[in-house]
Amino acid sequence: MDLGIRGRTALVCAASKGLGKGCATSLAREGVNVVLTARGREALEATAQELRGAYGVTVVAVAGDITTEEGRRAALAACPSPDILVNNAAGPPPGDFREWDRDAWMRALDANMIAPILMIRAVVDGMIARGFGRIVNVTSSAVKAPIPELGLSNGARTGLTGFVAGLARKTVRHGVTVNNLLPGPFDTDRLRSIVEHGARTTGKPIEEVRAARAATNPAGRFGTIAEFGDACAYLCSVQAGYITGQNLLIDGGAYPGTF
């Protein structure tokens, strides 16, 4: 299916690897020119070169931390008028809420709530003026079913979800949609850090914890970044213009509810 976004421009955050890279790859495959941001310059440049070679689109790499004012300025200087914005940032560390002071909470809120809101603020009016825009926020399945050891993420990402719910109803009449993608267990560095935390707290080997976690998923496995990226690309398509303010859960069926 032609998604109708060839020639558009996307700004994809935290795109050097993991879910962000999956989103950038699927968009580039659809003919979208992409501006990639990430903290690690080496991995970022490697991903940019990979996408240029595979899909022949324009790819610009901007090294920087999107959770900081400096990082956001650099990304927006390289891509001031994106048609598509994919907000993404590393999640805060797992742990016990008794261990987290105010600074820990503020770091989580800055990275996973405030930063994406500021990025949306920077680009949404331009999208409205042009009559087309797609904003996709990578959040977490913890928004739907909170994970006890991910309390920092539960709180910050749920705050972003509430903000998006209101904004998305105001922009859709102008051709601009805002949606959230809620990943469950995907084979990424983030999952590996959670598995390592589980191994430390239980005293079990990492591979045993990893295998047990995969086995509990109805799909019997972890998701791939390609699967996640394709879901993102669809939400960015012209066909998805009637979808806004939604939370698309991608978790292999792990969430047991009907709604």
N, C-alpha and C positions, 0 to 999 in steps of 0.2 A: 504494500500500500504506500503510495506517495503521500507523505505527511504534509506536503505543501509549504515547507519552511526552507527550501533550498535558497541560498543566497542571503538568508537572515544572519544576524550576528548574535552570538551568545557570550555572556560572561559567566564562567563556571568557577566557583570557588573551591579551594582545597582539591584541586583536580589532578594532582600529579600521580595519584594512585588511589586504590580503593574505590568507594562508591562515586566519588567525584570524577575519577578517571572514566568509570563506566558511563556516566552521563555525558561527558565530553566526547567519548568515542562514538556513542550512538548518535549524537547530534552531528558530529563531523561526517559520519557515514551518510547522513541525510542531506549533506551538502551545506551545512551551516558553518560559517566562519566562526572560530572560537577564540576567545581570550581566556587564558588559563591563569589562575593564581594558586600559589602554594608557598609554604615556607621554605622547603628544600629546593634550592636552585638546580642541583644536579638531576634529581628525579623529575623535576618539572621540565627541564630542557629535553630530557630523554623522551618524555611523553609527548611534548610538542613536536619533536622530530618524527616520532612514530606516527602521529596523526597526519602530519603533512605528507609523509611518504605513502601512507595507506589510502588517503582520501582526496588529496590534491586541493584541500581548502586552505584558506589563510589561517594560520595559527600563531598567536602572539602569546609569549610566556612572560608573566610578571611575577617575579619572586617577591614575596612579602606575606605578612601575617594579616589576614583579613579581619581578625578580631581587634586590630589596633587601628587608630585613626590614620596613621601613616600608611599602613597596608591598604586601607580602603581608598585613600587618596590616589595611591599609585595605580590600583586596579581601575578606578573610574577615570583616571587620566588617559589610560590606554583604551578604555571602552566607555566613553561618556554617554552613549545612546544605544544601549543594547536592546534588541528585540526580545531577548530571552535572558533571564537572570536565574541562575541556579545557586541558591544559598546553601553553603555547606561548611562545616567546621568540625574539628575533632571534638569529641565529647569529653566532659570532665571525668576525672578518675573515679573508679568505684570505691566504696568504703562504707563505714558506719557514720551516720549523721552526727554522732557525738564527737567525731574527730574533726568536723568542719567548722572553722570559725567564719566570721563575717567576710574576711578576704576571700576565702574559698568560694563562698556563695556569690560574691561579686564577680569573681573570675568566670564562674559558670554562667551567670546572667549576661555578662559582657559578650562572651563567646557565642552562646547558643540562643540568646533572645535579643539583646540590644544590637549586636552587629548586624544580623539579618534585617532587623527593622530599619536601621540606618541605611543599609544598602537599598532596601525597597524605597525608602523616602527619596533617595538620590535619583532613582530612575523611573519611578512610576508615572510622574506627570508627563515626562517625555513620551512614554508609551501611550498614555491617554491621548496626547496631542496627535500622535501618528495613527491612532486607531487600531493598534495591535500591540499586544504584549503578553508574555508568558512568564510568570514567576513561580518557581518551584523551590520549596524549602525542604531540605533533607533533615528530617527530625529523627524520630525513633518510635519503635513499637511500644516503648515505655509510656508514650502519650496515651495509648489505648489501654495498656495493662501495665501499670507501674512495676518496676523491678526494684526490690528492696535495696540492693547494694548500689543502685544507680540513682540515689535520691537527688543528687545535684542535677543530673540530666532530667529526671522526672519533673522537677520544679521549673527549670529554665525553659525546657522545650514546651511544656504545657502553657507557659506564659506566652510564648510565641504563637502557639496554636490559637489561643483566645484572641490575640490581636488580629491574626489573619482572618478569623471568622467574621469579624466586623468589616475589615477593609475589602475583602473579596466581593462583598455584596454591593459595594459602591463603584467598583471599577469595571465590572463585567459588561455593563451597558456600553462601555467605551471600547470593547474588544480586548480588554486586559483581564486575564484570569490569574488567580493566586491559589495555589494548592500545595499540600504537604505530602511528601512521600515518607512513610513510616517503615523503615527497614527492621526486620527481625534479625535473626542470626545469619549474617553473610560472612564469607571467608575473607576477612579484612584484618588489618593490623589492630583495629579496635576490638574485634572478637578475640584475637589472640591475647590482648591485654586482659580481657575479662576472664579468659580461660586460665591465664597465669595467676590471676588473683584467686580464682577458685582453687587452683592447685596449692597455693600458699596457705589458704585458710583451712583446707581439708587434709593437707599433707599427702595428697595423692599425686602420682605422676601426671605431667601436663597432657600427655597423649591419652591417658585414661579419662581424664576430665573432658577432653575435647571429644572423644568418641562417645562418651555417655551423653554429652550435651546434644550432639548430632542425633543420637538415637532417640531422644525424647521428642524430636520434631516429627510431626505426621509425615513430612516428606522424607524423613530418614537421612537428611543431609543439610548442609548449609547452602544458602543461596549464592549465586555467582554475580560478579559485578556487571556482566553482560546483561543478565536478566533485569537487574535494577536499572541499568542505563536505558534499556529499551522502554521500560515503563515511564521513565522521565521524558524520553523523546516523544512518546505518545501524548503526554500531558502538554507538551509544547507545540503540538500539531494544530493545524487549522481545524481538524475534525474534533478537537477537544474544546472548542470555543464555548460550549454549553456546560462545561464542568468547572466549577469554581468553589472555593471555600471548603474543599473536601480533604479528607485524610485517607490516603490510599495505603492500606496496610499490606506489606509484602513480607510475609513471614512463614511461608510454607504450610500455613494452616495452624500455626501454634496458638493463636488466640482462639479460645474455645466458644466464644459467644456468637449469637446470631446477628447482632447489630454492632 
